[in-house]
Amino acid sequence: MVGMVNRVAFELFGISIYWYALIIVTGILVAMWLSSREAVRAGLKADDVTDFMLVGLPLALVGARLYYILFDLEPYLQDPIQIFNIRSGGLAIYGGLIAGGIWLFFFCRYKFISVWTFLDIAAPSVILAQAIGRWGNFMNHEAFGGDTTRSFLESLHLPNFIIENMYIDGIYRQPTFLYESMWNLLGFILLILLRKRKNFLKKGEVFLGYLIWYSFGRFFIEGMRTDSLYLFSNIRVSQLLSAVLFIGAWGVLFWRRKKSQKLTYYDRTQGSDQFII
């Protein structure tokens, strides 16, 4: 029988290094590497991605933490020092995306880079990083769903180490972390394939496709989770935001196609030196 995974990867000078942190960092590094390569193909510089991340990454982490705390405030009011304890989890991806998006606007304006182009470059890498990051939740035994049975998990043909680690608090749980990870991985493949098609997607539509794909899956998967953040009553924050993003992204996509005659296709052979919204 496979035992429960240890959240601690190793000790370094007496400090516990958690798998959660290592997996999140791995996802970020992979995203930076892929985005840098695509930036060059799109006519930008690889350093543009690095320059963005130097400020964007810390801001995204702060945003992800503040978002999580804001909708689960009481425990942190009772023990404020826990606000800084992110090694064991407590980051909300939507908060990170919001904070990173605000910085991206000002960064692109300063660098005279098309916001839409930068978003198209980053979107597939971001959803892949999210797919990787969900395994940090697995190592922390969090982001799981409601009760289920071992026979159901076996029917999904899951590896035994996943099944065993879904036995939490004496009950087998739905592996919602895995559902979202696989959904995001499929979204990454789809976005890459669509982006490679010449004269198919207009500038900005890779990013809008990311919003549509991710928010659609997140809406339903969030409904299965038992650790959701709630706005009030039984309204889950991430489900509400997912619905808004899904509808909004489709609306923006149709509006841009209908109203703007100057939309250009996403071009992987040359870049833009203009700040274009």
C-alpha positions, 0 to 999 in steps of 0.5 A: 500500500502506498503511503501518504506523500510527505508535504516536505521535500527536504530540509535546508539549513533547518528550513523545511522546503515544501513540494508545493513551493518547488512545483509552483516555481517549476511551473513559473520557470517553464512558463517563462522559458516558453514565453521567452521563446515565443516572444522572439518568434513574435518579434519581441525580445526574450528579455521582455518576458524576464523584465516583466516577471521581475516585477510581475511575479512578486506582484502576482504572488502578493495578489494571489495571497491577498485575494485568498485572505480577503475571502477567508479573512477570519483566521488571519485576523485571529493569527495575523502572522499566518498572512506570511505563511505561504509555504503550505498553500493559500494562493488564489490564481485569480488574484495573481492573474488580476495583479499581474494583468494590472502590471502588464498594462503599465509594463507594455505602455512603458515598453511600447509593446502591444498588450494583446500581443504580450497576452497572446504570447503568455496565455498558453504558458500560463495555463500550462503553469496552472496545470503544473501548479495543481500538483502542488495542491496534491502534495498539500492534500488540498483542492479536493472534492467531495466524498467518493469511493475507491471503486470510482477512483479505480474506474478512472484508471488512476495510478495507485499513489493518487488513489491512496492520497485521495483518502483524506480524513478517513474518506476517499475524495474527488481528485479535483486538482487532477481534473483541473490539471488535465483540463489546463493541459488540454487547453495548453495543447489546444491554444498552441495548435490554434496559435500555430495556424497562420491567419486563423486567430486575430491578435488578442484571441489566443488570450481570449481563448485562454479565458474562455477555456479556463473559466469554463472548466474552472466553473464546473470543477470549482463546484465540486470542491470542498474548500472554495472561497465564498462571497456570501451565502452559497455563492463561490467566488471563483465560480462567479468570477469564472462566469463573468470571465467566460461571458465577458471574453466571448463578448469582447471577442465578438465585439472586436471582430464586428466593430474593428476592421483593423484587427490583424492576425497573430503574427509569429514572424514579426512584432509590433513596436506600438502600444496597441489596446 
